[in-house]
Amino acid sequence: MPKLPVVSGAEAVRALERLGFVVARQGGSHIVLRRGASGCVVPNHRELKAGTVSGILKQAGVSADEFVAAL
């Protein structure tokens, strides 16, 4: 498993959109993405820590390899 990069919320959303997710809605600074039955919430912050990115990927059911490739 590659080391997760430090990315912004917008970069994380773009990478997830490349993996087939679509933006369902946005409430404040949190963007909700959906892909079929699975979904995830991405905070739209300037910088996301590695633990936050890991939690987002776990929610989305996406591996770290897929995410890094989509960046």
KOLKE-93785 format. One line per 4 residues: number of its first residue (from 1); their letters; for each residue x, y, z of N, C-alpha, C, CB. Coordinates in nm, 4 decimals, padded with zeros to 6 digits, m for minus. Glycine has a CB too. Example, Ala and Ser with C-alpha at 12.3 -4.5 7.8 and 13.67 -1.06 7.14 Angstrom:
1	AS	01.3190:m00.5690:00.7800:01.2300:m00.4500:00.7800:01.3200:m00.3300:00.7800:01.1308:m00.4473:00.9046; 01.2850:m00.2250:00.7080:01.3670:m00.1060:00.7140:01.2900:00.0030:00.7870:01.4084:m00.0598:00.5725 $
This chain:
1	MPKL	00.0843:m00.1176:00.0000:00.0000:00.0000:00.0000:00.0888:00.1239:00.0000:m00.0959:m00.0002:00.1218; 00.0655:00.2182:m00.0946:00.1494:00.3373:m00.0996:00.1159:00.4323:00.0156:00.1325:00.4090:m00.2343; 00.2114:00.5157:00.0482:00.1875:00.6172:00.1503:00.0882:00.7178:00.0934:00.3210:00.6875:00.1943; m00.0136:00.7511:00.1714:m00.1159:00.8425:00.1227:m00.0606:00.9848:00.1168:m00.2411:00.8367:00.2127 $
5	PVVS	m00.0828:01.0538:00.0052:m00.0318:01.1897:m00.0079:m00.1206:01.2888:00.0682:m00.0228:01.2291:m00.1563; m00.0652:01.4040:00.0987:m00.1442:01.5126:00.1565:m00.2059:01.5878:00.0400:m00.0566:01.6079:00.2478; m00.3387:01.5874:00.0322:m00.4097:01.6518:m00.0782:m00.5126:01.7486:m00.0218:m00.4778:01.5465:m00.1699; m00.5632:01.8361:m00.1084:m00.6709:01.9253:m00.0676:m00.8040:01.8530:m00.0880:m00.6666:02.0595:m00.1480 $
9	GAEA	m00.9092:01.9093:m00.0320:m01.0419:01.8511:m00.0493:m01.0836:01.8493:m00.1953:m01.1440:01.9278:00.0324; m01.0527:01.9565:m00.2679:m01.0888:01.9644:m00.4096:m01.0162:01.8578:m00.4912:m01.0568:02.1037:m00.4650; m00.8882:01.8347:m00.4606:m00.8115:01.7312:m00.5320:m00.8683:01.5933:m00.5033:m00.6625:01.7362:m00.4920; m00.9100:01.5696:m00.3789:m00.9687:01.4407:m00.3436:m01.0998:01.4189:m00.4174:m00.9910:01.4313:m00.1926 $
13	VRAL	m01.1816:01.5239:m00.4282:m01.3094:01.5139:m00.5002:m01.2837:01.4835:m00.6469:m01.3917:01.6447:m00.4860; m01.1867:01.5522:m00.7082:m01.1545:01.5281:m00.8499:m01.1105:01.3845:m00.8734:m01.0447:01.6239:m00.8969; m01.0263:01.3325:m00.7839:m00.9785:01.1949:m00.7977:m01.0946:01.0966:m00.7840:m00.8698:01.1643:m00.6923; m01.1838:01.1207:m00.6890:m01.2982:01.0313:m00.6704:m01.3948:01.0401:m00.7890:m01.3717:01.0652:m00.5394 $
17	ERLG	m01.4080:01.1584:m00.8481:m01.4931:01.1715:m00.9675:m01.4357:01.0912:m01.0831:m01.5078:01.3196:m01.0082; m01.3038:01.0859:m01.0939:m01.2399:01.0036:m01.1983:m01.2672:00.8551:m01.1761:m01.0879:01.0287:m01.2011; m01.2951:00.8178:m01.0501:m01.3238:00.6779:m01.0169:m01.4723:00.6458:m01.0252:m01.2728:00.6459:m00.8777; m01.5537:00.7397:m01.0743:m01.6948:00.7118:m01.0972:m01.7908:00.7718:m00.9959:m01.7146:00.5674:m01.1002 $
21	FVVA	m01.7421:00.8458:m00.8988:m01.8300:00.9107:m00.8011:m01.8856:01.0386:m00.8606:m01.7544:00.9406:m00.6691; m02.0039:01.0782:m00.8160:m02.0645:01.2050:m00.8564:m02.1001:01.2830:m00.7301:m02.1913:01.1820:m00.9464; m02.0941:01.4148:m00.7403:m02.1285:01.4997:m00.6265:m02.2800:01.4977:m00.6097:m02.0757:01.6462:m00.6462; m02.3264:01.4482:m00.4941:m02.4698:01.4413:m00.4668:m02.5192:01.5735:m00.4098:m02.5012:01.3261:m00.3696 $
25	RQGG	m02.4423:01.6291:m00.3167:m02.4804:01.7563:m00.2559:m02.3619:01.8104:m00.1781:m02.6045:01.7400:m00.1635; m02.3778:01.9350:m00.1329:m02.2756:01.9959:m00.0495:m02.3449:02.0705:00.0628:m02.1835:02.0908:m00.1318; m02.3018:02.0424:00.1841:m02.3541:02.1125:00.3006:m02.2401:02.1854:00.3678:m02.4234:02.0151:00.3992; m02.2346:02.3153:00.3521:m02.1240:02.3920:00.4092:m01.9939:02.3551:00.3424:m02.1138:02.3692:00.5597 $
29	SHIV	m01.8968:02.3093:00.4212:m01.7663:02.2751:00.3649:m01.7499:02.1252:00.3441:m01.6559:02.3263:00.4549; m01.8600:02.0499:00.3479:m01.8520:01.9051:00.3292:m01.9252:01.8647:00.2024:m01.9106:01.8308:00.4508; m01.8553:01.7925:00.1158:m01.9096:01.7491:m00.0131:m01.9437:01.6014:m00.0027:m01.8084:01.7754:m00.1300; m02.0665:01.5666:m00.0380:m02.1133:01.4281:m00.0333:m02.1089:01.3720:m00.1741:m02.2574:01.4180:00.0266 $
33	LRRG	m02.0344:01.2613:m00.1903:m02.0214:01.1951:m00.3205:m02.0894:01.0596:m00.3149:m01.8722:01.1795:m00.3610; m02.1474:01.0159:m00.4277:m02.2153:00.8868:m00.4353:m02.1665:00.8108:m00.5573:m02.3687:00.9051:m00.4405; m02.1632:00.6785:m00.5433:m02.1393:00.5872:m00.6557:m02.2212:00.4635:m00.6263:m01.9847:00.5527:m00.6747; m02.3351:00.4523:m00.6914:m02.4249:00.3405:m00.6637:m02.4736:00.3477:m00.5207:m02.3551:00.2061:m00.6896 $
37	ASGC	m02.4545:00.2395:m00.4459:m02.4992:00.2349:m00.3073:m02.3961:00.2917:m00.2107:m02.5319:00.0931:m00.2689; m02.2722:00.3064:m00.2553:m02.1683:00.3563:m00.1645:m02.1521:00.5066:m00.1809:m02.0337:00.2848:m00.1904; m02.1044:00.5682:m00.0758:m02.0826:00.7118:m00.0789:m01.9795:00.7516:00.0232:m02.2122:00.7868:m00.0546; m01.9402:00.8777:00.0196:m01.8426:00.9280:00.1155:m01.8589:01.0788:00.1301:m01.6984:00.8925:00.0716 $
41	VVPN	m01.8056:01.1302:00.2383:m01.8106:01.2731:00.2676:m01.6680:01.3253:00.2687:m01.8826:01.3017:00.4039; m01.6430:01.4294:00.1889:m01.5093:01.4879:00.1795:m01.5155:01.6313:00.2306:m01.4553:01.4831:00.0328; m01.4371:01.6651:00.3337:m01.4327:01.8046:00.3774:m01.3560:01.8884:00.2754:m01.3673:01.8164:00.5175; m01.4129:02.0006:00.2383:m01.3507:02.0868:00.1373:m01.2529:02.1819:00.2061:m01.4590:02.1668:00.0575 $
45	HREL	m01.1418:02.1259:00.2531:m01.0405:02.2029:00.3223:m00.9169:02.2164:00.2358:m01.0055:02.1384:00.4559; m00.8295:02.3071:00.2738:m00.7089:02.3323:00.1961:m00.6141:02.2139:00.1983:m00.6383:02.4550:00.2478; m00.6117:02.1434:00.3118:m00.5205:02.0298:00.3262:m00.5866:01.9217:00.4106:m00.3863:02.0742:00.3900; m00.5883:01.7970:00.3587:m00.6442:01.6838:00.4322:m00.5293:01.5983:00.4832:m00.7411:01.6000:00.3428 $
49	KAGT	m00.5338:01.5630:00.6101:m00.4295:01.4784:00.6668:m00.4457:01.3355:00.6161:m00.4338:01.4821:00.8213; m00.3397:01.2580:00.6282:m00.3398:01.1204:00.5768:m00.4483:01.0362:00.6429:m00.2030:01.0551:00.5987; m00.4727:01.0557:00.7716:m00.5772:00.9805:00.8406:m00.7159:01.0130:00.7898:m00.5708:01.0068:00.9879; m00.7382:01.1389:00.7553:m00.8670:01.1804:00.6991:m00.8868:01.1177:00.5620:m00.8758:01.3343:00.6894 $
53	VSGI	m00.7826:01.1203:00.4798:m00.7900:01.0595:00.3460:m00.8157:00.9098:00.3593:m00.6590:01.0851:00.2656; m00.7512:00.8457:00.4551:m00.7716:00.7029:00.4773:m00.9169:00.6743:00.5135:m00.6782:00.6518:00.5878; m00.9758:00.7562:00.5979:m01.1163:00.7392:00.6356:m01.2103:00.7587:00.5183:m01.1526:00.8355:00.7458; m01.1804:00.8560:00.4337:m01.2619:00.8813:00.3147:m01.2582:00.7602:00.2223:m01.2126:01.0077:00.2400 $
57	LKQA	m01.1381:00.7043:00.2030:m01.1238:00.5890:00.1141:m01.1947:00.4667:00.1706:m00.9759:00.5576:00.0909; m01.1929:00.4518:00.3023:m01.2623:00.3397:00.3656:m01.4135:00.3537:00.3465:m01.2271:00.3318:00.5163; m01.4651:00.4748:00.3639:m01.6079:00.5013:00.3406:m01.6462:00.4701:00.1968:m01.6419:00.6477:00.3732; m01.5599:00.5113:00.1041:m01.5897:00.4979:m00.0385:m01.5677:00.3568:m00.0902:m01.5054:00.5938:m00.1177 $
61	GVSA	m01.4909:00.2763:m00.0173:m01.4600:00.1420:m00.0652:m01.3582:00.1435:m00.1776:m01.5858:00.0731:m00.1116; m01.2652:00.2380:m00.1719:m01.1624:00.2547:m00.2744:m01.0271:00.2230:m00.2114:m01.1643:00.3999:m00.3344; m00.9423:00.1511:m00.2839:m00.8090:00.1218:m00.2308:m00.7176:00.2425:m00.2487:m00.7484:m00.0021:m00.3002; m00.6120:00.2474:m00.1696:m00.5156:00.3557:m00.1775:m00.4477:00.3572:m00.3138:m00.4117:00.3430:m00.0663 $
65	DEFV	m00.4221:00.2387:m00.3702:m00.3586:00.2305:m00.5019:m00.4457:00.2972:m00.6090:m00.3317:00.0833:m00.5394; m00.5767:00.2659:m00.6063:m00.6691:00.3264:m00.7024:m00.6727:00.4781:m00.6879:m00.8097:00.2690:m00.6845; m00.6765:00.5235:m00.5624:m00.6845:00.6679:m00.5362:m00.5602:00.7399:m00.5867:m00.7028:00.6943:m00.3861; m00.4426:00.6859:m00.5552:m00.3173:00.7500:m00.5980:m00.3083:00.7505:m00.7508:m00.1939:00.6769:m00.5366 $
69	AAL	m00.3531:00.6443:m00.8155:m00.3512:00.6385:m00.9619:m00.4460:00.7433:m01.0218:m00.3903:00.4969:m01.0106; m00.5586:00.7700:m00.9542:m00.6562:00.8665:m01.0058:m00.6114:01.0106:m00.9845:m00.7913:00.8447:m00.9396; m00.5167:01.0315:m00.8921:m00.4665:01.1679:m00.8709:m00.3887:01.2124:m00.9927:m00.3777:01.1759:m00.7443 $
